[in-house]
Amino acid sequence: MGIFSKTQNTPNTLTAAEVSALWLQYLGDSMSICVYKYFLAIVENKEIKPILEEALKLSENHVKKITQFLKRANFQIPTGFTEHDVNVNAPRLFSDQFLLFYSYKMTIHGLTAYSLAITNAERQDIQNFFLNARKHRRNCSKKLWNWLKRSRNLQVYLPSLPLMWRSLSVTRIH
């Protein structure tokens, strides 16, 4: 049997790459749920709160959908992170700007993981899940970025390269 042979796959069969992507996403989203619950407990700016609530809702929905995929395929559900891994009543440790900056950076990492998962998934429903997750997180990242740019207390500077006005030449040394 070669790698291109027909197999006896059922509609609920998951490839190793799909299981890996789903587990990775489950762990990331279960962690995000803990983080966003804490963030929502400490956020002070009322304009920021809906963005954090949206991010929390996305992660909760992802965990539910991934659980369905894994259960239908008779795979174990990861333990992930739980309410035992976070103290939402802990004192405020971070500024509102940090909450948004952290959320933005983690969203960018998520977008990268979604892209990889899409390219490695065989099943159309798994591809669609990651495509939708990517679309929703991209919308969330736009909101985060726009708020960060608008913030009076935070200047966002991305690294840039100086312009080169003359070409550099390499001199050989013999």
JODADA-V914632 format. One record per residue. SS is DSSP state (helix for helix, strand for strand, loop for the rest). PSI is psi in whole degrees, 0 to 359 (NA if undefined). NEAR is the number of other C-alpha atoms within 12 Angstrom. Layout:
BEGIN
SS:PSI:NEAR ; SS:PSI:NEAR
END
This chain:
BEGIN
loop:123:6 ; loop:178:6 ; loop:343:6 ; loop:13:6 ; loop:155:8 ; loop:140:9 ; loop:170:12 ; loop:48:8 ; loop:139:13 ; loop:166:13 ; loop:338:16 ; loop:1:22 ; loop:138:24 ; loop:141:30 ; loop:165:24 ; helix:320:17 ; helix:322:21 ; helix:317:34 ; helix:316:31 ; helix:313:24 ; helix:319:34 ; helix:318:44 ; helix:315:30 ; helix:314:27 ; helix:320:42 ; helix:312:37 ; helix:317:27 ; helix:317:33 ; helix:326:40 ; helix:325:37 ; helix:317:28 ; helix:322:38 ; helix:314:35 ; helix:313:30 ; helix:312:35 ; helix:329:36 ; helix:320:31 ; helix:314:28 ; helix:316:38 ; helix:333:33 ; helix:336:26 ; helix:348:27 ; loop:140:29 ; loop:324:19 ; loop:121:20 ; helix:338:14 ; helix:331:20 ; helix:327:33 ; helix:316:27 ; helix:329:22 ; helix:316:33 ; helix:322:42 ; helix:320:27 ; helix:317:26 ; helix:319:41 ; helix:314:31 ; helix:319:26 ; helix:313:33 ; helix:318:34 ; helix:318:29 ; helix:321:24 ; helix:315:36 ; helix:318:34 ; helix:314:21 ; helix:318:27 ; helix:320:37 ; helix:318:28 ; helix:313:22 ; helix:312:30 ; helix:320:27 ; helix:315:19 ; helix:331:17 ; loop:5:22 ; loop:36:15 ; loop:151:22 ; loop:142:18 ; loop:129:26 ; loop:151:23 ; loop:316:19 ; loop:196:24 ; loop:147:21 ; loop:181:23 ; helix:343:19 ; helix:349:13 ; helix:3:17 ; loop:145:20 ; loop:97:19 ; loop:348:22 ; loop:7:15 ; loop:153:15 ; loop:156:13 ; loop:125:18 ; loop:341:17 ; loop:152:20 ; loop:163:19 ; helix:323:30 ; helix:321:32 ; helix:320:26 ; helix:317:33 ; helix:317:41 ; helix:314:28 ; helix:314:25 ; helix:318:36 ; helix:312:31 ; helix:318:22 ; helix:327:27 ; helix:320:35 ; helix:317:24 ; helix:321:22 ; helix:318:36 ; helix:322:28 ; helix:315:22 ; helix:321:28 ; helix:317:35 ; helix:317:26 ; helix:317:23 ; helix:321:34 ; helix:316:27 ; helix:338:20 ; helix:352:23 ; loop:137:27 ; loop:319:23 ; loop:136:25 ; helix:322:18 ; helix:327:21 ; helix:317:35 ; helix:314:25 ; helix:321:20 ; helix:311:30 ; helix:327:35 ; helix:316:25 ; helix:319:23 ; helix:317:37 ; helix:316:30 ; helix:314:21 ; helix:320:25 ; helix:326:38 ; helix:317:29 ; helix:319:22 ; helix:318:34 ; helix:325:31 ; helix:316:21 ; helix:316:27 ; helix:313:36 ; helix:315:29 ; helix:321:21 ; helix:319:31 ; helix:318:29 ; helix:323:20 ; helix:336:17 ; loop:130:20 ; loop:334:11 ; loop:357:13 ; loop:122:18 ; loop:126:15 ; loop:115:20 ; loop:124:9 ; loop:148:7 ; loop:144:6 ; loop:163:6 ; loop:141:6 ; loop:151:7 ; loop:141:7 ; loop:117:7 ; loop:341:6 ; loop:153:7 ; loop:147:7 ; loop:141:7 ; loop:150:6 ; loop:128:6 ; loop:131:6 ; loop:141:5 ; loop:121:4 ; loop:NA:3
END
